[in-house]
Each structure stands twice: as C-alpha cells, then as structure tokens.
Amino acid sequence: MATAHPKLGLRPFLPEDADVLAEIFRTSIMDLTGEDYSEAQQQAWASAADSVPAFAKKLGNQLTLVASLEGSPAGFASLGPGGKIEMLYIHPAAAGQGVAAMLVDALEKLAGARKAEKLVVDASDTARGFFEKRGYVAQQRNSITVGDEWLATTTLHKPLAAKPEAS
Ligand SMILES: CC(C)(COP(=O)(O)OP(=O)(O)OC[C@H]1O[C@@H](n2cnc3c(N)ncnc32)[C@H](O)[C@@H]1OP(=O)(O)O)[C@@H](O)C(=O)NCCC(=O)NCCS
C-alpha cells in the first residue's frame, strides 16, 4: 500500500523547475508506458517537451504541483480549468511509492476549493488503473493524434462530494 512517506514533499511549480520536469516527463513516458504504447507513440508523446520554454508556459498556465522525494523532484501534476487533470508524470525511480497518490490528493482538494463539481482526466492506458482505484469512472475511449501517431486514452470522471452549507 502507498503510505505517507516521511521524505515526500509538495510545492507549487516554479519557472526554474522547467528543465527537470521536462526530463521527468520524457523519462516517465519512455520508461513506464512501454507495455501500453509503441516506441513511435512514446516518442511522439514525449516530444511535447522538446521545446522547454513552450512546456514551461503550459505548466505555468495550469495549477502545477511538484512532488519531491528526499528533496529532489520526483513527479508533477497539473490542474486546468473545469477540474481537469492535465498532467501526471512520475520519475520511474520514484514510481510505486505513493508520489502520484499524493499529487492527485492535493489536486482533488484544490479542485474542491475552486468549487469544481468533478475531476476529469483523459488518462493514458498506463494510468487508467491508478485513477480507477481512486474512484474515477470511465466515460469514453478516445483516439488522440500526437504528431503522426494515434494514442488511445480514456476519459474518466470523479464527482467531488458536495460540502454542506455552513449555517
Ligand atoms: C500512472 C503513474 C502516474 C502512477 O504513479 P505512482 O507514483 O507509481 O503511483 P502511486 O505509487 O502513487 O500509486 C498509488 C496506488 O495506485 C496503484 N497504482 C499505480 N499505478 C497503477 C496502475 N497502472 N493500475 C492500477 N493501480 C495502480 C498503486 O499500486 C498504489 O496502490 P496502493 O495504494 O494500494 O499501494 C505513473 O506510473 C506514471 O507516471 N506513468 C507514466 C505517465 C502517464 O501515463 N501519466 C498519466 C498521464 S494521464
């Protein structure tokens, strides 16, 4: 079971994180998704971080959180408008230690504070089981084009519990 890890930390994204997060993005895709996607699909997907300034701009325009393990960035996740989880990428060396769970816990709380009614994610086939385990329910399968490649994803939703009004 992924338990609270004493060496795990969480903080907002800073512009100077861009290089290391681009590297985590690429390595995560190339090392963790090979059972679900071909190498050509992985390369096309990972190329979204080829321009680090453009990648940093995307992260800066979303609510992006950086997770650290023993003080080093180990993964990141971002929330866009409408409670949509846009990115979730964990460094392979940090996988299986509860880093993604900590990031998504935080995004769910932030989305709730922004009064989102639900969380939405277009999950990779690699991440789908992670989200289903957290109560996300599959709505539809998608085929998205990335460069010359088609990638299958699944849209999942998780309703956020309505909080009782304070009286
Ligand atoms: C999917 C991913 C985010 C999971 O990250 P992680 O840090 O290894 O996950 P955690 O350690 O936080 O896992 C939390 C729980 O989910 C479970 N889990 C993780 N990945 C799972 C999967 N693919 N299927 C089913 N359960 C999964 C873990 O076993 C753990 O369960 P536990 O609490 O009972 O121990 C990571 O593998 C990744 O970055 N993949 C490649 C990039 C990607 O596909 N990103 C998603 C884009 S939408």
The ligand as an SDF file (V2000), in Angstrom:
LIG
                    3D

 48 50  0  0  0  0  0  0  0  0999 V2000
    0.4950    6.0110  -13.5050 C   0  0  0  0  0  0  0  0  0  0  0  0
    1.5140    6.7250  -12.6230 C   0  0  0  0  0  0  0  0  0  0  0  0
    1.1810    8.2230  -12.5710 C   0  0  0  0  0  0  0  0  0  0  0  0
    1.4390    6.1170  -11.2090 C   0  0  0  0  0  0  0  0  0  0  0  0
    2.3760    6.7880  -10.3700 O   0  0  0  0  0  0  0  0  0  0  0  0
    2.9490    6.1450   -8.9840 P   0  0  0  0  0  0  0  0  0  0  0  0
    3.6020    7.2490   -8.2300 O   0  0  0  0  0  0  0  0  0  0  0  0
    3.7580    4.9510   -9.3070 O   0  0  0  0  0  0  0  0  0  0  0  0
    1.6130    5.6960   -8.2600 O   0  0  0  0  0  0  0  0  0  0  0  0
    1.4200    5.5440   -6.6580 P   0  0  0  0  0  0  0  0  0  0  0  0
    2.6410    4.8910   -6.1110 O   0  0  0  0  0  0  0  0  0  0  0  0
    1.0160    6.8440   -6.0890 O   0  0  0  0  0  0  0  0  0  0  0  0
    0.1960    4.5270   -6.6170 O   0  0  0  0  0  0  0  0  0  0  0  0
   -0.8980    4.7080   -5.7540 C   0  0  0  0  0  0  0  0  0  0  0  0
   -1.7590    3.4680   -5.7950 C   0  0  0  0  0  0  0  0  0  0  0  0
   -2.2150    3.2410   -7.1400 O   0  0  0  0  0  0  0  0  0  0  0  0
   -1.7990    1.9410   -7.5800 C   0  0  0  0  0  0  0  0  0  0  0  0
   -1.4260    2.0470   -8.9900 N   0  0  0  0  0  0  0  0  0  0  0  0
   -0.4330    2.7690   -9.5480 C   0  0  0  0  0  0  0  0  0  0  0  0
   -0.4340    2.6200  -10.8790 N   0  0  0  0  0  0  0  0  0  0  0  0
   -1.4540    1.7530  -11.1630 C   0  0  0  0  0  0  0  0  0  0  0  0
   -1.9790    1.1920  -12.3500 C   0  0  0  0  0  0  0  0  0  0  0  0
   -1.4780    1.4760  -13.5460 N   0  0  0  0  0  0  0  0  0  0  0  0
   -3.0270    0.3430  -12.2510 N   0  0  0  0  0  0  0  0  0  0  0  0
   -3.5860    0.0390  -11.0690 C   0  0  0  0  0  0  0  0  0  0  0  0
   -3.1380    0.5610   -9.8960 N   0  0  0  0  0  0  0  0  0  0  0  0
   -2.0880    1.3930   -9.9550 C   0  0  0  0  0  0  0  0  0  0  0  0
   -0.6010    1.6000   -6.7260 C   0  0  0  0  0  0  0  0  0  0  0  0
   -0.4170    0.2140   -6.6380 O   0  0  0  0  0  0  0  0  0  0  0  0
   -0.9970    2.2090   -5.4000 C   0  0  0  0  0  0  0  0  0  0  0  0
   -1.9170    1.3530   -4.7450 O   0  0  0  0  0  0  0  0  0  0  0  0
   -1.9050    1.1590   -3.1310 P   0  0  0  0  0  0  0  0  0  0  0  0
   -2.2900    2.4970   -2.5690 O   0  0  0  0  0  0  0  0  0  0  0  0
   -2.8950    0.0930   -2.8960 O   0  0  0  0  0  0  0  0  0  0  0  0
   -0.4970    0.7810   -2.8300 O   0  0  0  0  0  0  0  0  0  0  0  0
    2.9660    6.5240  -13.1700 C   0  0  0  0  0  0  0  0  0  0  0  0
    3.1340    5.1570  -13.4780 O   0  0  0  0  0  0  0  0  0  0  0  0
    3.3160    7.3050  -14.4220 C   0  0  0  0  0  0  0  0  0  0  0  0
    3.8380    8.4240  -14.3320 O   0  0  0  0  0  0  0  0  0  0  0  0
    3.0890    6.7110  -15.6100 N   0  0  0  0  0  0  0  0  0  0  0  0
    3.5830    7.2280  -16.8970 C   0  0  0  0  0  0  0  0  0  0  0  0
    2.9910    8.5460  -17.3270 C   0  0  0  0  0  0  0  0  0  0  0  0
    1.4900    8.5020  -17.5030 C   0  0  0  0  0  0  0  0  0  0  0  0
    0.9180    7.5940  -18.0990 O   0  0  0  0  0  0  0  0  0  0  0  0
    0.8650    9.5650  -16.9810 N   0  0  0  0  0  0  0  0  0  0  0  0
   -0.5490    9.7230  -16.9890 C   0  0  0  0  0  0  0  0  0  0  0  0
   -0.9820   10.7260  -17.9890 C   0  0  0  0  0  0  0  0  0  0  0  0
   -2.7560   10.9070  -17.8010 S   0  0  0  0  0  0  0  0  0  0  0  0
  1  2  1  0
  2  3  1  0
  2  4  1  0
  2 36  1  0
  4  5  1  0
  5  6  1  0
  6  7  2  0
  6  8  1  0
  6  9  1  0
  9 10  1  0
 10 11  2  0
 10 12  1  0
 10 13  1  0
 13 14  1  0
 14 15  1  0
 15 16  1  0
 15 30  1  0
 16 17  1  0
 17 18  1  0
 17 28  1  0
 18 19  1  0
 18 27  1  0
 19 20  2  0
 20 21  1  0
 21 22  1  0
 21 27  2  0
 22 23  1  0
 22 24  2  0
 24 25  1  0
 25 26  2  0
 26 27  1  0
 28 29  1  0
 28 30  1  0
 30 31  1  0
 31 32  1  0
 32 33  2  0
 32 34  1  0
 32 35  1  0
 36 37  1  0
 36 38  1  0
 38 39  2  0
 38 40  1  0
 40 41  1  0
 41 42  1  0
 42 43  1  0
 43 44  2  0
 43 45  1  0
 45 46  1  0
 46 47  1  0
 47 48  1  0
M  END
$$$$
